[in-house]
Amino acid sequence: MITQRPKGTQDWYGADMHRRTLIEAKARVICKAYNIKEIITPAFEHTVLFQRGVGETTDVVQKEMYTFIDKGERSISLKPEGTAGAIRAYLENSMYADAQPTKLFYFTQAFRYEKPESGRMRQHHQFGVEFVGAKGPLAEVELITLLTGFIKELGLKDAKLHINSIGCKNCRKTYNDALLAYLKKNEDCLCDTCRERMVKNPLRVIDCKVPECKAIVKDAPRTIEYLDEECKEHFEELKRLLTELDIPYEIDTGIVRGLDYYTKTVFEFVNSEGFTLCGGGRYDGLVHEIDEKQDIPSVGFGIGIERILYFLEKEGIALEEPEPVALYVGILGREVKAQAFRLVTALRAAGIVTETDYLERSVKAQMKYANKIGAKNTVILGGDEIAANKASVKNMETGEQTEVALDKLVEYFTGQV
C-alpha cells in the first residue's frame, strides 16, 4: 500500500523523534569531551567492501544485506553497519597521514533484512565510534569508559560490561582446528548453514542463533583457552586497567560478535535478561583487509538508537520533556497581523519558544488551541494593544495577568525586566 511504510521501518516524529534527538545530543557532548570528530559516510557502498570487511561467511553478508546492481552494472549494498564504511573513508581520504590516532564518531542508518523485533529494525540507526591507530588495550578502555559514561548519562542502570578475547589470526588457527574437531563430532545435529560454516569459518558457528546449534556450542572449546602470548598479555592488561579504573566487568567466553573483522578484544553491554545494548571490539586486520598496503590497528563500537529506546522503556526511564511553548501570541483583527508577527519573530530570535495563529480563529478558539499545545503564557494583540504599546500577559497555570509594554516583551521573557 502506498500509505503504509515497509515492514521493519519506522516513521520518526513526535515523542520518539524528540527522544532520538536527545540521545544523539548526549552522544555528541560526550564525544566532544573525548575529542572524537564526526564523520558521515554514504548510505551505500560497493558490495565487495562488506564481503571482504564484514566477512562472506557472516549472516550479515549471506542473508541480511540489501544488495542490488546499479545502472552502471556495479554491485552496491546498503550499509548493514558503520565500521567498514568509516574505515574505507579513513583510507580513501588518507587520514592516516594526519596526527594519529584518528578518532571518529557517526550516526548512521543501517539496513539488514531480518525479522523485525523490539529494538531491532530492518532500517535502524547506529551511534558508533572508531578509534584507529592504537594497538594497546587503553584504546578499548577509552571506548568502554565512554560507553559507561554515556549509559549513565541516559539513566540506564541494567547494563553490565561483558568482555572476551577471540585472539588473532596467529592463535585462531589452533583454535579453529580444535573447534572443527569438536563440531565434526556433532555435525549431524548442526543446521545446514553451520555445516557449511564449520569448514569455511568455524567461529561463526558459535554465533548461530538456531537453538540446536546453540545447545551444541555450549560445551565447545573457547577462544580464550587458545590465546597466544601476545593476545593473552593484551587481555590481561585490559582486565588490569578495567579493575584499576573501577569498571566492573564479566568475562563471557560466548561473545564472538557477528562480524569477521574482530580480533582480540570483543565486548558487549548486556542487561540482566541477556539482551545486548551495544557491542564492539578490536579489529586490527580490517584496514589491511580493505587495503593490503596498510596495516593499522583499530577498535570501535556500535549502539543502536532503537535499542537504546527499547532499554529506556524497559527500565521506565523518561528523558527530558521538550521545551514548552513559552508564549502564545493571539491575533485579534487582520489589521494587526503584520505588527503581531513582527513581535513573534523578535521573540523567536531571542530564543523564546513562541506560537501564534495562522488559521484566523476566534479569540476563544485561539485560547483553546494555546491550552491544547501547553503554552505557558498567552497574550492577545488587537488594535488597542498595538496603539497603546502594551498588553496583558496571562499565566495559563495560575491565571495571573501582568501588563507588559510590547517593546519590552523580549526582556520580560528573558528575565531582564
N, C-alpha and C positions, 0 to 999 in steps of 0.2 A: 504493500500500500504506500502511496506517495506521502501520506501523512503519518507514517509510522517509522520510527528510527530502526536501523538494522539491529538484529539481535546482538547483545554483548556490547552495546554502545550506550552513551548517556548524554542527555542534554544538560549542560551546566548553566544554572541560573538561580536566582533567589538565595535561600539559606545555604545550599550546597556550594554555590559559587562564592559566597562570602567566606565560608569556612576554608575553601580551597585557597582563596586569595590570602587569608590569614596564615595558613600553613606555609605557603610559598614566601610570604613576607618574613616569617620567623626563620625560615631556612636561609634567606638572603642575609639576614642580620648576622647569623652565626657564621656563615661563610665569609662575610666581610671581616669578622674578628680573626679568622684563620688565614686571611689574605689569600682566599681562593677566588679566582676570577671566573666569570660566567662565560659559557660558550653555547652557541646554538648551531646544531648540525642539521642537514636535510632530513626530511621525514622518510626518504627512501634512499637506498644505496645500491650499488651493484651487488647482486646476489652472492658473488664469489667472496665478498668481504665477510659475510656471515658464515658461509660454508667453511672458509679457512680459519676465521677467528673464533666463532662460537663453536664450530665443530659439526662435521657432517653426520656424526652418529647421535647427536643430541635430539631430544624430542622437538626442541625449538625448530631446528633446521628440517628434520624429517617430516614433522607433522603439522607444525603450527604457523609457519611463515606465510604471509600473503605475497606471493611471487607472481610476476607477470612479464610478458615480453612487450617492450615498448615499441613505438613506431620506428625506431632505429634498429630493431631486431636485437636489442640488448636485454638480458635477463636482469630485472630490477625487483627488489623486495622492499616492502615497507619495513622499517626497522623494528625488530622484536625486542630490542634492548638498547641502551645508550652507550655502552662502553666501546664497542667496535667502531662506531662512527666517530666518537671523540678521539680515539687513538689514530684512526685514519686521518682526521683533521690535524692532529698533532704532527704526524709525519709529513703530510702533504704541504703544510704551511711552515715546515722546518722549525717548529717550536723548540726542538732540541738544541738549536743554535743559541737560544736565549739563556739567561742565567737559570740554572737548574737547582732544585726540582721545579717542575711545572705542575701547578695545582688548578684544576678546572672543575666547575660545577655546572649543572644544567637541569632544566625542567624540560622533559621531552615527552611526546606522545610515543607509545609503543603499541605494536599490533601483534597479537597472537591468536590464531584460530584454535580455541579450546573451549570447553564447556564453561559458560559464564556461571559464577557463583559469587557469594558475598566477598567483596574486596578484590575480586579478580574479574576483569572485563576483557573482551576481545580488543577493544581500544582502551588502553589505560594510560596513566600519566605517571612518570617517574621523576623523582628528585635523585640525582646521582652526583657523585664526586669521584674524580680520577686524580690520583697522586702519582705522577710519572717522574722517574729518575732517581729513586731512593731504594736501595735493596735491603736496608736494615729494618728490623721489626718496629722501630719507632714510628715509621710511616703508618703501619697498621694501627698502632696505639693512637696516633693523631686522629685517624678517622673514627676509631671506636670511641675516643673521647668526645669528638664532635657529635657523633650519634647519641651518646649518653646524655650530653647536654641538650641536644635537640629534643629527644624523647622527654626529658624532664621539663623542658620549656612548654611542650604540648600538654603536660599534665598527666601523661601516661605513667602508670606505676607497675603494671603487669607486663613487663618486657625484660627478660633476662638474657644476658650475653652467653651464647654457646660458641665454642671455638674448636677447631680441629686442624690438623695438618694432613694434606694429601700428598706431600712430598714433591719432588721434581722429576724430570724425565730420567735422571740417573737412577733414582731408587724406585721409580714407578715400574720399571721392567721387572724387577724382582717381585714386587707386589702383584703385578698383573699375572705373572706365572703362577703364584700361589692362589690367587683368586680364581683364575681359569681352571686350575686343577680341582678346586672346591666346587665350582659351578658345573663342571662336567659330570660330577657325581650326582647332581640334581637336575641335569639338563632336561629330562623328560617332564619335569614339573614347571619349567620356565615357560613364559609366554613366547610367542613366535618372535617378537621384536627382540627380546632378551637373548634368545638363542643365536640371533644374528649379531647382537651387540657383544656377546661374550667372546667372540672371535676378533672383532674389529677394535673394540674398546671395552674391556671387562668392567671398568669402573662405572660405566653408565648403568650397569645392571643394579648397582647399589641404589641408584636414584629412581628406579622404577616404582610406579605407584600401584601396579597391579597387586592385589592382596596376596596371591600365591607367591609371587616373586619376593614381596616384602618379607614373607614368612621364611623363605629360603635364605635370603641375605642376612637375616637377623644374626645368624651364627657364622657368617662368612669372615675370612681374615680382614683385618682393618689396616688402613694405610699407616696409621701411627706406629704399628708394630714393625714396619719395614723401612723407616726413615734412614737415610744415610747420615753421616756425621754432620754435614753442613745443615741439612734440614732439621735435624734433631737440635742442634745448637740454636738455630733460628727460633724454633718453637719454645725452647726453654727460656730464651731471652724474652720472648713475647710474654710468657707467663710471669716471669720475674717482674717485668715492667708493670704489667696489669696489677699484680699483687702490691707492689710498692706504691702504686697510684690509687690504691683502694678501689679498684674497679672489679667488682665481683664477676666471676665467670664460671662456666661449667664446661668441662671437656666432653664433647659429644662426637664420638667416632662415626656416627651415622651421617654427619654432614659431609657431602662431597660437592654440593651445588650442582646445578643442572647444565652448566656450560663448560666446554672443554678447555677454555683458556686458563682456568685456575691452576695455580701451583702453590705449594707450601700452605700458607695460612688460608683457611676459609672460616667465615664466622656468620652467625645469624643472631638476631634478637627475637626470642620466642616467648609467647605467653604461657601461662600455667596449663592451658588446654592443648598446647602443642602447635598453635597457629604461629606462623612466621610473619613478623612485622617487616623485617628487611634482612638483606644479606649482602655479603661481599667477600673480598679476599684478595690475595695476591695473584697477579697474572704476569709473571716475569717473561713468559715466552710469547705473549700476544704481539708485541711490537715486531719481533723477528718473524712471526708467522705472517704478518701483513707486508713487511718489507725486510727481506732477507739480509739486506746490507746493515740493518740496525739491530742492536740487542740491548734494550733498555728496560730495567726492572720497573714494575708498576703495581699499584694496589688501588682498589676502589670499592664502592658500594652502590647499591640502588635500593630505593624505598618507594613503593607505590603510594601515590596520593590517595587512591581509593582504599588501599589497605590501611592507611593512617585513619581515614574517616571511619572505617569499619571498627578499628580498635578503640577509637574515641567513643563510638556508640556503645560498644560492649562494656566499657568502663563507666559509661554515663557521664562523660566529661563534655561540658559545654564550653566552647570558645567564646571570645568576646563578641558581644552583640554589635551589629552595625551602628555607626554613629547616627543618632536620631535626627530628624528634621528640626533644626533649632527654631525656625520661624516660617510660618505660612503667611504670605502677603496676599490678602484678599483684595480684589479689584471691584470697585463699585462705579460702573459707568465707563463707556467706551472712551470718553474724552480724557481719562486719566491713565489709559493703558500704557502709553509710552513713558510717562513720568514714573509710574509704578514699576515698570520693568527696568528702567534705569536704576532704580533703587535696589531691585532684586539683583541686578548684575553687580552693583557695588558690594552688596553683602556677600555674594558668592566669591568675588575677587579677594575678599578678606578671609576666605576660608570658612565662612559660616554656611552651613547646610540650609539652603533656602528653597522653598517651593512657592508656586503661585498658581493662578487659574488660567487655563488655556481653552476652556470649554464654554466660557460665558455663562457660568452657573449663577443662580441667585445667591445672595449672601448666605441664606440658610443652608443651601446645598454646599457652598464653599466651606462653611464651618463643619458640616458633616464630613466632608472629604478630609479636611485638616485633622479631624479627630481620628478618622479611619487610618491615615498614614502615620499617626503617632506624633504629630507636630507638638513640640513643647510649648510654643508660643504662637499667637496669631495677631495680626494687625489688619484692619480694613482701611483701604485708601479710597476716598472719594474726592469730589471736587473741593469740599470744605477742608479736608485734611491737607490736601496739596496746597491750597491757598494759605492756610494758617501755618504750614510747615511743622505740623505736629499731629500725633495720633496716639491712641491708647493701645499699648501692647498688653495682650491678655495672656496670663499664665494658664495654660489649659488644665493643669493639675489642680491648682488652688483656686482658680477663678479670679485671682487678684489682677487688677488693671493698673498700669503705670503709664502716665503721659510722657512721651519722649519726642523731642524735636526730630523731624525726619532726617535732617542732615547730621544728626548725632546717633542714628540707629546703629551704624557700624561700631562706633565707640561703645555704645551701650552693650552690644552683644559680645564684644571682645574684652569687656570689663574695664574699659578705660575711663568710664564716667560713673 
